[in-house]
Amino acid sequence: MSTVIATSPQIVENAEFAFTATDLDAIVRIMMQETGISLSRAKGNLIYSRLAKHLRRLGLRSFAQYCQLVESQAGEAERQEMIAALTTNVTRFYREPHHFEHMRAAILPGLIARARRGERIRLWSSACSTGQEPYSIALTLLAAMPDAPRFDIKILGTDIDGNVLAHGAAGIYEDALLEPVPAALRTAWFAPVGEGRMQANATLRGLVTFRKLNLIGNWPMRHKFQVIFCRNVVIYFEPDTQETIWSHMLPLLDDHGALYIGHSERISGAAESQLRSDGITIYRKTAPGVAP
């Protein structure tokens, strides 16, 4: 546990709670240990603003007390709350639309044919946040195959933050967030729930399973995926952690399966030799013995 020393400089001037460089270093270290996310120490003000309400709720007087709590055995629940508060959850329906167009045109025809032959088809949104990404995958699938729920097709949405997973499982979004969804799909797969909000209907929600997963922890999945979305998440990890995640992910991707990554991300490490580019930030896994 970190110990506050008197000479440790205050990070935020005239702040409600004492927040020193020692406290900041402790939070950065905890986030790295728990999630693999490398927080910049230059973001001290942002970290303070996101966590101050938690200190207020807990009745604490300083970040030193908060760090002591989240590093204790009794602080497991609050440690998860801290991770949720400091994890970026920027998402929207059909974000980076060229990925969904590629999936529609290049990937889904083959997967639909396989599903109709009775094969098991699995797609994975590995950092799904509040669910817009896996539901965008599902909507793209349903637009091409309205009877998809009758077949062995499932979409897995995972995230480290249990709060956003609960949001995704409920499938309720403000009307403004649903604007990127084509009107015909909104009408077919969403229903109004109160003023200015709509909910994914039971059929759409049934295509998507939400599960908690730490990308630097143990992965329970044993079967392969034909499609993996891993977008705008590894940029928060150190380079060696990025390589580990790509290498861990590749055995779970089916031969010729598609991997979609964020526009600021790059494949690195041993995984590079198993993938070939198939578009902007789109990769296909090569079969054994086939050159990329």
C-alpha positions, -999 to 999 in steps of 0.1 A, spaced: 0 0 0 12 35 -8 21 58 21 16 95 18 46 116 26 45 152 37 67 164 9 47 148 -19 34 177 -41 -3 184 -44 -16 176 -79 -48 197 -79 -47 232 -63 -75 244 -40 -91 209 -43 -118 196 -20 -97 165 -13 -59 162 -8 -45 146 -39 -7 142 -40 18 128 -65 21 98 -43 -16 91 -46 -15 96 -84 13 71 -87 -6 46 -66 -37 49 -88 -16 46 -120 0 15 -105 -33 -1 -95 -48 5 -129 -17 -11 -146 -18 -41 -123 -55 -47 -125 -62 -38 -162 -30 -34 -181 -41 2 -189 -12 27 -188 -26 60 -174 -6 91 -182 5 110 -150 -3 141 -170 -40 133 -166 -40 140 -128 -68 165 -131 -90 141 -151 -83 113 -126 -93 136 -97 -125 148 -114 -136 112 -121 -129 99 -86 -138 128 -64 -175 118 -63 -165 84 -50 -146 99 -21 -176 121 -14 -199 91 -14 -176 71 9 -171 101 33 -133 101 28 -111 131 33 -82 124 10 -70 103 -19 -45 87 4 -75 72 23 -91 62 -10 -60 44 -22 -57 26 11 -93 14 7 -90 2 -29 -58 -17 -22 -73 -35 8 -91 -69 7 -123 -51 18 -120 -27 -10 -125 -51 -39 -159 -36 -49 -146 -1 -47 -116 -11 -68 -139 -22 -95 -158 11 -92 -125 29 -96 -116 9 -127 -151 16 -142 -146 54 -135 -112 55 -152 -120 33 -182 -129 51 -214 -163 40 -228 -166 60 -260 -188 41 -284 -217 45 -309 -237 25 -333 -218 16 -365 -186 33 -354 -161 31 -382 -188 20 -407 -164 6 -432 -159 -24 -409 -196 -32 -409 -198 -28 -447 -168 -52 -451 -184 -77 -428 -217 -74 -447 -201 -79 -481 -170 -100 -476 -177 -121 -444 -214 -127 -439 -223 -145 -471 -199 -173 -462 -210 -174 -426 -247 -174 -435 -241 -204 -458 -223 -222 -431 -250 -215 -405 -277 -228 -429 -256 -260 -431 -259 -264 -394 -225 -250 -384 -218 -231 -352 -211 -194 -359 -196 -171 -332 -187 -134 -334 -170 -115 -306 -170 -78 -295 -141 -79 -271 -144 -44 -256 -181 -38 -260 -188 -10 -236 -225 -2 -234 -234 -26 -262 -236 -4 -294 -208 -25 -311 -223 -60 -306 -258 -47 -314 -244 -31 -346 -229 -65 -354 -262 -82 -348 -281 -56 -368 -258 -61 -397 -263 -98 -395 -301 -94 -393 -302 -71 -423 -286 -99 -443 -303 -128 -425 -335 -119 -408 -340 -155 -396 -306 -157 -380 -320 -163 -345 -333 -197 -358 -297 -209 -363 -266 -215 -341 -253 -179 -343 -243 -160 -313 -225 -127 -306 -204 -123 -274 -199 -89 -259 -172 -86 -232 -159 -57 -212 -140 -52 -179 -168 -28 -165 -198 -46 -151 -218 -13 -152 -216 -9 -190 -223 -46 -194 -256 -42 -175 -265 -13 -198 -258 -34 -229 -278 -64 -216 -308 -41 -210 -304 -27 -245 -321 7 -238 -308 37 -256 -318 73 -261 -333 81 -295 -304 103 -304 -279 74 -300 -300 53 -324 -299 78 -352 -271 59 -371 -293 28 -372 -313 27 -404 -350 35 -398 -362 1 -411 -339 -17 -386 -350 5 -357 -386 -3 -365 -380 -40 -369 -357 -46 -338 -364 -18 -313 -395 -7 -294 -402 26 -275 -398 25 -237 -409 58 -223 -401 92 -236 -372 95 -259 -358 60 -255 -360 27 -273 -351 -9 -263 -337 -37 -284 -364 -63 -286 -361 -98 -271 -350 -113 -304 -322 -88 -309 -311 -91 -273 -312 -128 -276 -284 -128 -302 -260 -111 -279 -245 -124 -246 -227 -100 -223 -199 -113 -201 -172 -96 -179 -137 -101 -192 -103 -86 -183 -82 -87 -215 -50 -91 -194 -66 -119 -172 -77 -154 -180 -100 -160 -210 -125 -188 -205 -134 -191 -242 -125 -225 -257 -143 -223 -291 -132 -203 -321 -148 -171 -335 -153 -163 -372 -153 -126 -365 -135 -106 -337 -139 -69 -331 -111 -55 -309 -112 -18 -315 -99 12 -296 -88 -7 -266 -52 -19 -270 -40 17 -275 -43 20 -237 -18 -8 -231 20 -9 -232 35 -23 -264 44 -56 -248 9 -60 -235 -5 -53 -269 16 -80 -284 4 -105 -257 -32 -97 -264 -29 -101 -302 -10 -134 -297 -37 -146 -272 -65 -136 -296 -52 -153 -327 -57 -189 -316 -94 -180 -310 -98 -167 -345 -110 -192 -371 -89 -198 -402 -98 -170 -427 -117 -153 -399 -119 -115 -398 -103 -93 -371 -113 -56 -370 -91 -32 -350 -92 6 -342 -80 32 -366 -51 42 -342 -40 6 -336 -15 -17 -353 -10 -55 -351 24 -63 -335 44 -92 -324 40 -129 -335 4 -123 -346 16 -103 -376 28 -134 -394 -7 -150 -391 -27 -122 -406 -31 -105 -439 -45 -71 -445 -80 -71 -461 -88 -34 -459 -82 -4 -436 -77 -18 -401 -92 -52 -413 -73 -84 -412 -80 -120 -422 -63 -150 -405 -43 -172 -428 -47 -209 -428 -17 -230 -418 9 -233 -445 -6 -203 -464 16 -173 -467 0 -140 -455 
